Amino acid sequence: MPDDRKHWPCNSCGADLRYEPGATDLVCDHCGARQDIPAAPAARARHLNEIDLALGLADDLPAAQMENVRITPCPSCGAQVEFQGATHATECPFCATPVSIGTGEERRIKPQAVMPFVLNEGQAREAMTKWLGSLWFAPNGLQEYARKGRALNGLYVPFWTFDAATRSHYAGARGDHYYETRTVTRNGKTETEQVRRTRWSSRSGWVARRFDDVLILASNSLPRNYTDNLQPWDLSALQPWRDDYLAGFTAEGYTVTLADGHAMGRGVMEGVIVQDVRADIGGDEQRIDRIETDWKDETFKHVLLPIWMAAYKYNGKSYRFVVNGQTGKVQGERPYSAWKIAFAILLALIAAGIVAYLNR
């Protein structure tokens, strides 16, 4: 069967090009030639393609907003991986399980935008080793191993973004603290003390908010707390979709459906609305009995964001780290050194003994 995956051939020598992080062109590692990535029209760059949410949820999107994608499902972790251009990886970037290049296709929502890598692999590795070095009790050997170990994987990870205009009616109560003086007798002695009370009064009203680009991870392959803690992302750097930015990298297909992503997005927005209601009620405490929200102008985008990823086995244990490919922020499993912990405990015991001796 012919290999019909997307390639980016060099105009000079025919070898595969790759996108160079932080640049606006593709580079050939064989001959060094560079080819510009055509810039998007200014009007298109200013207005990324927002899609009507109702159409997406009804699976009624125009053909131009859909695509056939060849993906490689990982038999171990279930990640949906699409290999790009010169990348011929045969293992899952998430769990290092060997995989074979997929032959099946799926009809999926096409990405509307991509955020190109800013950091290259060397810069991402430097950020990761610096982060490891800042961790108390991290093994020194792991930091050195990470610095010299296998290359990090550059991966475009899928996200949904959601927009909405909301108007919410609420009913509840406002609690204002006040203090009363009371007289008490303790051990035959009369004293006065201040006792805090709360005066409650009914409240109702309206709050409104327009949400823009509420970001929801569309993958189940990475721990959600990892990617959540990689924020903030500067989404103003999103570029209208061009697959040139994927040359030489791996892209993951979404495994969180639009409907499930929308439910998570609404959960995030509802949390913000609750805070708006509390602020509107005011007082020292708030009690919320109900919130009824009208949702309008709901749209979404499917976007790809850049992450460098590393997985290491050190002393029989697996460690996984992710680096924000735009900012260099790092998250991952926190490693511990048993001897460092034991040494810290010993020092604490010695210090406690010295203090006890001085206080004799």
Contacts in CASP RR format, 6 or more apart in sequence:
PFRMAT RR
TARGET T0000
AUTHOR 0000-0000-0000
METHOD contacts of the structure
MODEL  1
MPDDRKHWPCNSCGADLRYEPGATDLVCDHCGARQDIPAAPAARARHLNE
IDLALGLADDLPAAQMENVRITPCPSCGAQVEFQGATHATECPFCATPVS
IGTGEERRIKPQAVMPFVLNEGQAREAMTKWLGSLWFAPNGLQEYARKGR
ALNGLYVPFWTFDAATRSHYAGARGDHYYETRTVTRNGKTETEQVRRTRW
SSRSGWVARRFDDVLILASNSLPRNYTDNLQPWDLSALQPWRDDYLAGFT
AEGYTVTLADGHAMGRGVMEGVIVQDVRADIGGDEQRIDRIETDWKDETF
KHVLLPIWMAAYKYNGKSYRFVVNGQTGKVQGERPYSAWKIAFAILLALI
AAGIVAYLNR
1 103 0 8 1.000
3 101 0 8 1.000
4 70 0 8 1.000
5 70 0 8 1.000
5 83 0 8 1.000
5 84 0 8 1.000
5 85 0 8 1.000
5 101 0 8 1.000
6 84 0 8 1.000
6 85 0 8 1.000
6 243 0 8 1.000
6 246 0 8 1.000
7 16 0 8 1.000
7 85 0 8 1.000
7 86 0 8 1.000
8 16 0 8 1.000
8 17 0 8 1.000
8 18 0 8 1.000
8 26 0 8 1.000
8 85 0 8 1.000
8 86 0 8 1.000
8 244 0 8 1.000
8 247 0 8 1.000
9 15 0 8 1.000
9 16 0 8 1.000
9 17 0 8 1.000
10 16 0 8 1.000
10 17 0 8 1.000
10 28 0 8 1.000
10 30 0 8 1.000
10 31 0 8 1.000
10 33 0 8 1.000
10 35 0 8 1.000
11 33 0 8 1.000
11 35 0 8 1.000
12 28 0 8 1.000
12 31 0 8 1.000
12 32 0 8 1.000
12 33 0 8 1.000
13 28 0 8 1.000
13 30 0 8 1.000
13 31 0 8 1.000
13 33 0 8 1.000
14 28 0 8 1.000
14 30 0 8 1.000
15 28 0 8 1.000
15 29 0 8 1.000
15 30 0 8 1.000
15 31 0 8 1.000
15 86 0 8 1.000
16 28 0 8 1.000
16 85 0 8 1.000
16 86 0 8 1.000
16 247 0 8 1.000
16 248 0 8 1.000
17 26 0 8 1.000
17 27 0 8 1.000
17 28 0 8 1.000
17 35 0 8 1.000
17 86 0 8 1.000
17 247 0 8 1.000
18 26 0 8 1.000
18 27 0 8 1.000
18 29 0 8 1.000
18 85 0 8 1.000
18 86 0 8 1.000
18 247 0 8 1.000
18 248 0 8 1.000
18 249 0 8 1.000
19 26 0 8 1.000
19 27 0 8 1.000
19 37 0 8 1.000
19 116 0 8 1.000
19 117 0 8 1.000
19 244 0 8 1.000
19 245 0 8 1.000
19 246 0 8 1.000
19 247 0 8 1.000
19 248 0 8 1.000
19 249 0 8 1.000
20 26 0 8 1.000
20 27 0 8 1.000
20 120 0 8 1.000
21 116 0 8 1.000
21 117 0 8 1.000
21 118 0 8 1.000
21 119 0 8 1.000
21 120 0 8 1.000
21 121 0 8 1.000
21 123 0 8 1.000
21 306 0 8 1.000
21 325 0 8 1.000
22 116 0 8 1.000
22 117 0 8 1.000
22 118 0 8 1.000
22 119 0 8 1.000
22 120 0 8 1.000
24 36 0 8 1.000
24 37 0 8 1.000
24 39 0 8 1.000
25 34 0 8 1.000
25 35 0 8 1.000
25 36 0 8 1.000
25 37 0 8 1.000
26 34 0 8 1.000
26 35 0 8 1.000
26 37 0 8 1.000
26 244 0 8 1.000
26 247 0 8 1.000
27 33 0 8 1.000
27 34 0 8 1.000
28 34 0 8 1.000
28 35 0 8 1.000
37 242 0 8 1.000
37 244 0 8 1.000
37 245 0 8 1.000
38 242 0 8 1.000
39 45 0 8 1.000
40 239 0 8 1.000
40 240 0 8 1.000
40 242 0 8 1.000
44 240 0 8 1.000
45 239 0 8 1.000
45 240 0 8 1.000
48 112 0 8 1.000
48 113 0 8 1.000
48 238 0 8 1.000
48 240 0 8 1.000
48 301 0 8 1.000
49 65 0 8 1.000
49 112 0 8 1.000
49 113 0 8 1.000
49 240 0 8 1.000
49 241 0 8 1.000
49 301 0 8 1.000
50 112 0 8 1.000
50 163 0 8 1.000
50 299 0 8 1.000
50 300 0 8 1.000
50 301 0 8 1.000
51 61 0 8 1.000
51 65 0 8 1.000
51 109 0 8 1.000
51 112 0 8 1.000
51 299 0 8 1.000
51 300 0 8 1.000
51 301 0 8 1.000
52 298 0 8 1.000
52 299 0 8 1.000
53 162 0 8 1.000
53 262 0 8 1.000
53 298 0 8 1.000
53 299 0 8 1.000
53 300 0 8 1.000
54 298 0 8 1.000
55 61 0 8 1.000
56 109 0 8 1.000
56 258 0 8 1.000
56 300 0 8 1.000
57 258 0 8 1.000
57 259 0 8 1.000
57 262 0 8 1.000
61 109 0 8 1.000
64 110 0 8 1.000
65 109 0 8 1.000
65 110 0 8 1.000
65 112 0 8 1.000
66 107 0 8 1.000
66 108 0 8 1.000
66 109 0 8 1.000
66 110 0 8 1.000
67 107 0 8 1.000
67 108 0 8 1.000
67 109 0 8 1.000
67 110 0 8 1.000
68 105 0 8 1.000
68 106 0 8 1.000
68 107 0 8 1.000
68 108 0 8 1.000
69 82 0 8 1.000
69 105 0 8 1.000
69 106 0 8 1.000
69 107 0 8 1.000
69 108 0 8 1.000
69 253 0 8 1.000
70 82 0 8 1.000
70 102 0 8 1.000
70 103 0 8 1.000
70 104 0 8 1.000
70 105 0 8 1.000
71 80 0 8 1.000
71 81 0 8 1.000
71 82 0 8 1.000
71 102 0 8 1.000
71 104 0 8 1.000
71 105 0 8 1.000
71 106 0 8 1.000
71 253 0 8 1.000
72 80 0 8 1.000
72 81 0 8 1.000
72 82 0 8 1.000
72 83 0 8 1.000
72 99 0 8 1.000
72 100 0 8 1.000
72 101 0 8 1.000
72 102 0 8 1.000
73 79 0 8 1.000
73 80 0 8 1.000
73 81 0 8 1.000
73 99 0 8 1.000
73 102 0 8 1.000
74 80 0 8 1.000
74 81 0 8 1.000
74 92 0 8 1.000
74 94 0 8 1.000
74 95 0 8 1.000
74 97 0 8 1.000
74 99 0 8 1.000
74 221 0 8 1.000
75 97 0 8 1.000
75 99 0 8 1.000
76 92 0 8 1.000
76 95 0 8 1.000
76 97 0 8 1.000
77 92 0 8 1.000
77 94 0 8 1.000
77 95 0 8 1.000
77 97 0 8 1.000
77 221 0 8 1.000
78 220 0 8 1.000
78 221 0 8 1.000
78 255 0 8 1.000
79 92 0 8 1.000
79 93 0 8 1.000
79 94 0 8 1.000
79 95 0 8 1.000
79 219 0 8 1.000
79 221 0 8 1.000
79 252 0 8 1.000
79 255 0 8 1.000
80 252 0 8 1.000
80 253 0 8 1.000
80 254 0 8 1.000
80 255 0 8 1.000
81 92 0 8 1.000
81 93 0 8 1.000
81 99 0 8 1.000
81 250 0 8 1.000
81 251 0 8 1.000
81 252 0 8 1.000
81 253 0 8 1.000
82 250 0 8 1.000
82 251 0 8 1.000
82 252 0 8 1.000
82 253 0 8 1.000
83 89 0 8 1.000
83 101 0 8 1.000
83 250 0 8 1.000
84 243 0 8 1.000
84 246 0 8 1.000
84 247 0 8 1.000
84 248 0 8 1.000
84 249 0 8 1.000
84 250 0 8 1.000
84 251 0 8 1.000
85 246 0 8 1.000
85 247 0 8 1.000
85 248 0 8 1.000
86 247 0 8 1.000
86 248 0 8 1.000
87 248 0 8 1.000
87 249 0 8 1.000
87 250 0 8 1.000
88 101 0 8 1.000
89 153 0 8 1.000
89 250 0 8 1.000
90 98 0 8 1.000
90 99 0 8 1.000
90 100 0 8 1.000
90 101 0 8 1.000
91 97 0 8 1.000
91 98 0 8 1.000
91 99 0 8 1.000
92 98 0 8 1.000
92 99 0 8 1.000
93 153 0 8 1.000
93 154 0 8 1.000
93 155 0 8 1.000
93 250 0 8 1.000
93 309 0 8 1.000
94 221 0 8 1.000
94 222 0 8 1.000
94 309 0 8 1.000
94 311 0 8 1.000
95 311 0 8 1.000
96 311 0 8 1.000
108 253 0 8 1.000
108 254 0 8 1.000
109 254 0 8 1.000
109 258 0 8 1.000
109 302 0 8 1.000
110 241 0 8 1.000
110 302 0 8 1.000
111 158 0 8 1.000
111 241 0 8 1.000
111 302 0 8 1.000
111 303 0 8 1.000
111 304 0 8 1.000
112 240 0 8 1.000
112 241 0 8 1.000
112 301 0 8 1.000
112 302 0 8 1.000
112 303 0 8 1.000
113 238 0 8 1.000
113 239 0 8 1.000
113 240 0 8 1.000
113 241 0 8 1.000
113 301 0 8 1.000
113 303 0 8 1.000
113 304 0 8 1.000
114 156 0 8 1.000
114 238 0 8 1.000
114 239 0 8 1.000
114 241 0 8 1.000
114 242 0 8 1.000
114 245 0 8 1.000
114 246 0 8 1.000
114 303 0 8 1.000
114 304 0 8 1.000
115 233 0 8 1.000
115 235 0 8 1.000
115 237 0 8 1.000
115 238 0 8 1.000
115 239 0 8 1.000
115 303 0 8 1.000
115 304 0 8 1.000
115 305 0 8 1.000
115 306 0 8 1.000
115 326 0 8 1.000
116 237 0 8 1.000
116 239 0 8 1.000
116 245 0 8 1.000
116 306 0 8 1.000
117 154 0 8 1.000
117 245 0 8 1.000
117 249 0 8 1.000
117 306 0 8 1.000
117 325 0 8 1.000
117 326 0 8 1.000
118 237 0 8 1.000
118 306 0 8 1.000
118 325 0 8 1.000
118 326 0 8 1.000
118 327 0 8 1.000
119 127 0 8 1.000
119 308 0 8 1.000
119 323 0 8 1.000
119 325 0 8 1.000
119 326 0 8 1.000
119 328 0 8 1.000
121 151 0 8 1.000
121 152 0 8 1.000
121 154 0 8 1.000
121 308 0 8 1.000
122 152 0 8 1.000
123 328 0 8 1.000
124 152 0 8 1.000
124 308 0 8 1.000
124 323 0 8 1.000
124 325 0 8 1.000
124 328 0 8 1.000
125 146 0 8 1.000
125 147 0 8 1.000
125 152 0 8 1.000
125 308 0 8 1.000
125 310 0 8 1.000
127 323 0 8 1.000
127 328 0 8 1.000
127 329 0 8 1.000
127 330 0 8 1.000
128 146 0 8 1.000
128 152 0 8 1.000
128 308 0 8 1.000
128 310 0 8 1.000
128 321 0 8 1.000
128 323 0 8 1.000
128 330 0 8 1.000
129 143 0 8 1.000
129 146 0 8 1.000
129 147 0 8 1.000
131 321 0 8 1.000
131 330 0 8 1.000
132 138 0 8 1.000
132 142 0 8 1.000
132 143 0 8 1.000
132 146 0 8 1.000
132 335 0 8 1.000
133 143 0 8 1.000
135 334 0 8 1.000
135 335 0 8 1.000
136 340 0 8 1.000
137 336 0 8 1.000
137 337 0 8 1.000
137 340 0 8 1.000
137 341 0 8 1.000
137 344 0 8 1.000
138 334 0 8 1.000
138 335 0 8 1.000
138 336 0 8 1.000
138 337 0 8 1.000
138 340 0 8 1.000
139 314 0 8 1.000
139 315 0 8 1.000
139 335 0 8 1.000
139 336 0 8 1.000
139 337 0 8 1.000
139 340 0 8 1.000
140 337 0 8 1.000
141 314 0 8 1.000
142 312 0 8 1.000
142 314 0 8 1.000
142 319 0 8 1.000
142 335 0 8 1.000
145 312 0 8 1.000
145 314 0 8 1.000
146 310 0 8 1.000
146 312 0 8 1.000
146 321 0 8 1.000
149 312 0 8 1.000
150 310 0 8 1.000
150 312 0 8 1.000
152 308 0 8 1.000
152 309 0 8 1.000
152 310 0 8 1.000
152 323 0 8 1.000
153 250 0 8 1.000
153 308 0 8 1.000
153 309 0 8 1.000
153 310 0 8 1.000
154 249 0 8 1.000
154 250 0 8 1.000
154 306 0 8 1.000
154 307 0 8 1.000
154 308 0 8 1.000
154 309 0 8 1.000
155 249 0 8 1.000
155 250 0 8 1.000
155 251 0 8 1.000
155 252 0 8 1.000
155 306 0 8 1.000
155 307 0 8 1.000
155 308 0 8 1.000
155 309 0 8 1.000
156 245 0 8 1.000
156 246 0 8 1.000
156 249 0 8 1.000
156 250 0 8 1.000
156 251 0 8 1.000
156 252 0 8 1.000
156 304 0 8 1.000
156 305 0 8 1.000
156 306 0 8 1.000
156 307 0 8 1.000
157 217 0 8 1.000
157 219 0 8 1.000
157 222 0 8 1.000
157 227 0 8 1.000
157 252 0 8 1.000
157 304 0 8 1.000
157 305 0 8 1.000
157 306 0 8 1.000
157 307 0 8 1.000
158 217 0 8 1.000
158 218 0 8 1.000
158 219 0 8 1.000
158 251 0 8 1.000
158 252 0 8 1.000
158 253 0 8 1.000
158 254 0 8 1.000
158 302 0 8 1.000
158 303 0 8 1.000
158 304 0 8 1.000
159 215 0 8 1.000
159 216 0 8 1.000
159 217 0 8 1.000
159 218 0 8 1.000
159 302 0 8 1.000
159 303 0 8 1.000
159 304 0 8 1.000
159 305 0 8 1.000
160 215 0 8 1.000
160 216 0 8 1.000
160 218 0 8 1.000
160 254 0 8 1.000
160 256 0 8 1.000
160 258 0 8 1.000
160 261 0 8 1.000
160 262 0 8 1.000
160 265 0 8 1.000
160 300 0 8 1.000
160 301 0 8 1.000
160 302 0 8 1.000
160 303 0 8 1.000
161 213 0 8 1.000
161 214 0 8 1.000
161 215 0 8 1.000
161 216 0 8 1.000
161 235 0 8 1.000
161 300 0 8 1.000
161 301 0 8 1.000
161 303 0 8 1.000
162 211 0 8 1.000
162 213 0 8 1.000
162 214 0 8 1.000
162 216 0 8 1.000
162 261 0 8 1.000
162 262 0 8 1.000
162 265 0 8 1.000
162 266 0 8 1.000
162 269 0 8 1.000
162 298 0 8 1.000
162 299 0 8 1.000
162 300 0 8 1.000
163 210 0 8 1.000
163 211 0 8 1.000
163 212 0 8 1.000
163 213 0 8 1.000
163 214 0 8 1.000
163 297 0 8 1.000
163 298 0 8 1.000
163 299 0 8 1.000
163 300 0 8 1.000
164 210 0 8 1.000
164 211 0 8 1.000
164 214 0 8 1.000
164 269 0 8 1.000
164 295 0 8 1.000
164 296 0 8 1.000
164 297 0 8 1.000
164 298 0 8 1.000
164 299 0 8 1.000
165 208 0 8 1.000
165 210 0 8 1.000
165 211 0 8 1.000
165 295 0 8 1.000
165 296 0 8 1.000
165 297 0 8 1.000
166 208 0 8 1.000
166 209 0 8 1.000
166 210 0 8 1.000
166 211 0 8 1.000
166 269 0 8 1.000
166 273 0 8 1.000
166 293 0 8 1.000
166 294 0 8 1.000
166 295 0 8 1.000
166 296 0 8 1.000
167 206 0 8 1.000
167 207 0 8 1.000
167 208 0 8 1.000
167 293 0 8 1.000
167 294 0 8 1.000
167 296 0 8 1.000
168 206 0 8 1.000
168 207 0 8 1.000
168 208 0 8 1.000
168 273 0 8 1.000
168 276 0 8 1.000
168 277 0 8 1.000
168 291 0 8 1.000
168 292 0 8 1.000
168 293 0 8 1.000
168 294 0 8 1.000
169 204 0 8 1.000
169 205 0 8 1.000
169 206 0 8 1.000
169 291 0 8 1.000
169 292 0 8 1.000
170 203 0 8 1.000
170 204 0 8 1.000
170 205 0 8 1.000
170 206 0 8 1.000
170 207 0 8 1.000
170 277 0 8 1.000
170 280 0 8 1.000
170 281 0 8 1.000
170 288 0 8 1.000
170 289 0 8 1.000
170 290 0 8 1.000
170 291 0 8 1.000
170 292 0 8 1.000
171 202 0 8 1.000
171 203 0 8 1.000
171 204 0 8 1.000
171 205 0 8 1.000
171 288 0 8 1.000
171 289 0 8 1.000
171 290 0 8 1.000
172 202 0 8 1.000
172 203 0 8 1.000
172 204 0 8 1.000
172 281 0 8 1.000
172 286 0 8 1.000
172 287 0 8 1.000
172 288 0 8 1.000
172 289 0 8 1.000
172 290 0 8 1.000
173 200 0 8 1.000
173 201 0 8 1.000
173 202 0 8 1.000
173 203 0 8 1.000
173 281 0 8 1.000
173 286 0 8 1.000
173 287 0 8 1.000
173 289 0 8 1.000
174 200 0 8 1.000
174 201 0 8 1.000
174 203 0 8 1.000
174 281 0 8 1.000
174 282 0 8 1.000
174 283 0 8 1.000
174 285 0 8 1.000
174 286 0 8 1.000
175 198 0 8 1.000
175 199 0 8 1.000
175 200 0 8 1.000
175 201 0 8 1.000
175 283 0 8 1.000
175 284 0 8 1.000
175 285 0 8 1.000
175 286 0 8 1.000
175 287 0 8 1.000
176 198 0 8 1.000
176 199 0 8 1.000
176 201 0 8 1.000
176 283 0 8 1.000
176 284 0 8 1.000
177 196 0 8 1.000
177 197 0 8 1.000
177 198 0 8 1.000
177 199 0 8 1.000
177 284 0 8 1.000
177 285 0 8 1.000
178 196 0 8 1.000
178 197 0 8 1.000
178 198 0 8 1.000
178 199 0 8 1.000
179 194 0 8 1.000
179 195 0 8 1.000
179 196 0 8 1.000
179 197 0 8 1.000
180 194 0 8 1.000
180 195 0 8 1.000
180 197 0 8 1.000
181 192 0 8 1.000
181 193 0 8 1.000
181 194 0 8 1.000
181 195 0 8 1.000
182 192 0 8 1.000
182 193 0 8 1.000
182 195 0 8 1.000
183 190 0 8 1.000
183 191 0 8 1.000
183 192 0 8 1.000
184 190 0 8 1.000
184 191 0 8 1.000
184 192 0 8 1.000
184 193 0 8 1.000
185 191 0 8 1.000
198 284 0 8 1.000
198 285 0 8 1.000
200 287 0 8 1.000
203 281 0 8 1.000
205 280 0 8 1.000
207 273 0 8 1.000
207 276 0 8 1.000
207 277 0 8 1.000
207 280 0 8 1.000
209 269 0 8 1.000
209 272 0 8 1.000
209 273 0 8 1.000
209 276 0 8 1.000
211 269 0 8 1.000
211 272 0 8 1.000
213 235 0 8 1.000
213 301 0 8 1.000
214 265 0 8 1.000
214 268 0 8 1.000
214 269 0 8 1.000
215 231 0 8 1.000
215 233 0 8 1.000
215 235 0 8 1.000
216 256 0 8 1.000
216 261 0 8 1.000
216 264 0 8 1.000
216 265 0 8 1.000
216 268 0 8 1.000
217 224 0 8 1.000
217 227 0 8 1.000
217 228 0 8 1.000
217 256 0 8 1.000
218 253 0 8 1.000
218 254 0 8 1.000
218 255 0 8 1.000
218 256 0 8 1.000
218 261 0 8 1.000
218 302 0 8 1.000
219 227 0 8 1.000
219 252 0 8 1.000
219 253 0 8 1.000
219 254 0 8 1.000
219 255 0 8 1.000
219 256 0 8 1.000
220 255 0 8 1.000
220 256 0 8 1.000
221 252 0 8 1.000
221 255 0 8 1.000
222 307 0 8 1.000
222 322 0 8 1.000
225 331 0 8 1.000
226 322 0 8 1.000
226 331 0 8 1.000
226 332 0 8 1.000
227 307 0 8 1.000
227 322 0 8 1.000
227 331 0 8 1.000
229 329 0 8 1.000
229 331 0 8 1.000
230 307 0 8 1.000
230 322 0 8 1.000
230 324 0 8 1.000
230 327 0 8 1.000
230 329 0 8 1.000
230 331 0 8 1.000
232 327 0 8 1.000
233 305 0 8 1.000
233 324 0 8 1.000
233 326 0 8 1.000
233 327 0 8 1.000
234 326 0 8 1.000
234 327 0 8 1.000
235 303 0 8 1.000
237 326 0 8 1.000
238 303 0 8 1.000
239 245 0 8 1.000
246 304 0 8 1.000
249 306 0 8 1.000
251 304 0 8 1.000
254 302 0 8 1.000
256 264 0 8 1.000
258 300 0 8 1.000
262 300 0 8 1.000
266 295 0 8 1.000
270 291 0 8 1.000
270 293 0 8 1.000
273 291 0 8 1.000
273 293 0 8 1.000
274 288 0 8 1.000
274 291 0 8 1.000
277 286 0 8 1.000
277 288 0 8 1.000
277 291 0 8 1.000
278 286 0 8 1.000
278 288 0 8 1.000
281 288 0 8 1.000
305 326 0 8 1.000
306 324 0 8 1.000
306 325 0 8 1.000
306 326 0 8 1.000
307 322 0 8 1.000
307 323 0 8 1.000
307 324 0 8 1.000
307 325 0 8 1.000
308 322 0 8 1.000
308 323 0 8 1.000
308 325 0 8 1.000
309 320 0 8 1.000
309 321 0 8 1.000
309 322 0 8 1.000
309 323 0 8 1.000
310 320 0 8 1.000
310 321 0 8 1.000
310 323 0 8 1.000
311 318 0 8 1.000
311 319 0 8 1.000
311 320 0 8 1.000
311 321 0 8 1.000
312 318 0 8 1.000
312 319 0 8 1.000
312 320 0 8 1.000
312 321 0 8 1.000
313 319 0 8 1.000
314 335 0 8 1.000
317 335 0 8 1.000
318 333 0 8 1.000
319 332 0 8 1.000
319 333 0 8 1.000
319 335 0 8 1.000
320 332 0 8 1.000
320 333 0 8 1.000
321 330 0 8 1.000
321 331 0 8 1.000
321 332 0 8 1.000
321 333 0 8 1.000
322 330 0 8 1.000
322 331 0 8 1.000
322 332 0 8 1.000
323 329 0 8 1.000
323 330 0 8 1.000
324 330 0 8 1.000
END
